[in-house]
Amino acid sequence: MNGRFGKILILIAGVLVAAPHAGVLNQAGATRPFKAVAFDYFVLFNPDSIVSTIDRIAPGKGREFTNLWRTRQFEYSWLRSITGRYVDFLAITDDALRYTANAMHVELSATQRHQLLDGYLQLTPWPDTADALRRLRDADVRVITIANFSPAMLRANAERADLTHWFDALVSTDENHTYKPDPHAYQLGVDRLQLEKRDIVFAAFGGWDAAGAKSFGYPTVWVNRFNQPLEELGVQPDRIVTDLNGLLDFVLQTKR
């Protein structure tokens, strides 16, 4: 982890207030089923979908460029939250792209820049995404997103992958001009579903997002697809899994 990224994590740790454990026991002590799952979008769509597109534009730089671009996307969202200078996530993605191109000395034409931005409107779903969403809906578990992506980004990706019908709602933090891990961002799930926190499982892609959701009070599963170490933020998710089968085991275990 580089020095700047570490400082950003220290900043966001300031908005993470440890919450009591959001258990899954009812007053009689018996396990109770979860009623909904709120997904971060990268749990469902592979953020590395754009690597090959970058490699075509800047041969051999796809991986490094993607990593720096994604890091700057989230750093910029956190910094804009802290400083009260909101723009939506597509604008942040464009700003982060410009920074990354400058930092890596990659000259992008206007056409190439738009091509790369379009990559975030047509990400590839993970192989287990469609089946997991189907199984949740078949079990009468409601499905929403709580994502930093703008509404247009959420809609474009879901429609292109023919997944829209599996969602009860595509909730963007743009609704209240926040970004996770601001607690107001996570509150959108409670407001939209009209459920208690304990009834909503949050599925996080990033360790920082898992910490934010757990601090807010959601039962939280970190779908750690890239096998990253646990963030040192003083809070841990209820479960760490590597794919959506692990998430389904956690969510549906009380429905068997």
N, C-alpha and C positions, 0 to 999 in steps of 0.2 A: 504494500500500500504506500503511495507516495505521500510526501509531507503535506501537500495541499489537501489531498483527499482526506487525510487523517484529521486536519483542522476542520473540514466541513462536517465530518462525523461527530466531532466534539460539539460543533454548533447545533446539529440536529438532536444530539443527546439532551440538549437543554430543554427541548420541547417534549421529551419522553418522560412522563411521570409514571412511576411504577404503579400498577393497579393490582387489586386482589385477584387471585386466581379465578378465572371464569370457568367454573367446573361444569360438569354435565350430570350432576345428581339432583334429583328432585327431593322434596322435603321428606319423602319416605325412604330415601337412600337408594332408590332404584335408578338405573340409568335411564335417561330420557333421550329421544331422538332429536337430532338437529333438524331445523326447519329450512335452512337456507345456506348457501355457500356464496361468498363474495370473492371474486377472483381479481387479482392483478392480471393485466392482459398478457404479460410475458410468461405467465404460467401456461397460457393457452397458445400463444404465438411465439415462434422462435425468433429472438432478436438478432440472431446471427444469419437470418435469411438474406441480409444485405451484403454479406461478405463477398459473395461472388460478383455482385454488381460493382462493388468498389474495385475488385481485382481487375475487372475489364477496363475500368477507367484509369486506375493506378496500379499496374501489374506488380504483384508481390507485396503490396501494402494493405491488402484487404483486412487482415486480422488486426494489425496494429491500429489502423485507421478506425475500424469499428469500435475497438476497445476505448480509444481516446474519445471518440464521438459520443459513445454512450455514457462515459464518465462525466463529460462536460454537460450532457443533457440533464443529468440529475443534479450535478453541482449547481447549475444555473437555476433549476427549479427551486432548490433549497435556498439559494442566495436571494432569489426574487421573493420567496416567501418571507424570509427574515427581514428584508429591506422594504417590503410592501410595494414592490414594483411588478405587479402581475402582468403577464402576457400568457396566452394559451400555449399548450405544449407543442403545437406544430411550429409556432414562432420560436420557441426555445430550441426545438430541433434544428431549425434553420440557423439560429445564432451559433449553436454548438458545432454545426457543420462548417460554417465559415471559419470559426476558430481552429478547428481541426485541420482544415485544408491549409490555413496559414502556418500552423505549427509544424506541419509535415511537408511544407513546401510543395503542395500539390495544387497546380493551377486548374481551376474548374471553370468551364464555360457556363453560361446561364443555362444552357440545355442540360449539361451534366449535373449541375446543382439541382435542378428540378427533377432529374431522373433519380438522383439519390434520395431526395425528399419523398418522391413517390414510392420509394422502397418501403417507407414506413406506413404506407396506405395499402400495401399488399404483402404483408408478412405471411410466411408459411406456418400453418398450424403445426404443433407438435403431433407426432403420429397417434398419440393416445387421446387427443383432445376431443374429437367428435364422439367417440364411444363413451368417454367419461361424462360428457354433458348429457348424453342420452340416458345413461344409467342413473344419473342424479334425477333427471326429470321423471323417469319411470318409477323412481322411488318416492315421488311427490316431494322432492326437495327443490325449493325455489333457487334460481340461479341468476345472479347479477354480477356486474363488475363494480369495483371501486378502483378506478384507474386514473392516473395522471394524464393519459392520452386525451386529446380534445374530442368532443363528440364526433366530429367528422372523421377522425382517425379510427375511433371505435367502430363506427358504422361501416366505413369503407372496408376494413379488414374482415368484419363479420359477414358482410354481404358477399365479398369476393370468395370467401371460404364456404359459403352457404351454411352458416352457423347461426344466423340471426334468430331462427325459430326456436332455438334451445334456450334463449335468454328471456327472463322476465323483464329485465331492464339493462340497458347499457349505461351505467352511471359513470359520469366523468366528474372529476373534482373541479372542473370548470364551472359546475353549477353554483358553487359558492366562492369561486376564485381563490381556491386553496390548492396546496399540493401536500401529498403525504410526505412526512409523517405528522403533519398538523392534525390534532385531534378532530378539528372541524371537518376535515376531509373524510375521516372514518365514520363520522356521525351521519354522513349521507346515506350509508347503508341502513342504519336504524330508521332514519326518516322515511326512506323509500319503501322498506319492507314492513314497517310498523310492527317490528318484533323486538324482543329484548336482545341485548348483546349476546347473552349466553346461548341464544338459539341460532346464531349466525356464525358459521365457521369462515374465517378469513384465510384464503390461500395466497401466500406471498411468494414472489419470485426472488426478491432480494432479501438478504439477511436484515438490512436496515428496516425494510418494510414489515418484516415479521416482528421485529422489535416494536415498531410503532403500533401495529395492530394489537399486539398482546398488551402493550401498555395502555391502550385505549380500553381494553376489556374484552376483546373478541377471543374465543377459542381459536387458536392460530396454528396452521400447518405451514411450515416452510417447505415448499417444493424446490429443493436445492438441486436443480438439474445440472449445474456446473460444478458440483462438489466443492463449494466454497467453505472456508472455515466460519465458525460462528462469530458474529460481530460482538465485540467487547463493549456492550451497552448496558449491562446489568440486568437484562431481561431475556428470557428464552421462550421460544415457541412451545406449544404443547407437544408437537411432534415434528421431526425432520424426516422428510422422505425424498426420494430421487425422481419420482414420477407420479402420475395421477392415480395409479393403482394404490399407492400408499395413502394418498388423500382419500380415496374412496373407502379404504379399510377404516380410516378414522371416522369418516362422516356416516357411513352406512352400517357400522358395526352394531348399533343399537336397533337397526331395522331388520336384522336377520331373523 
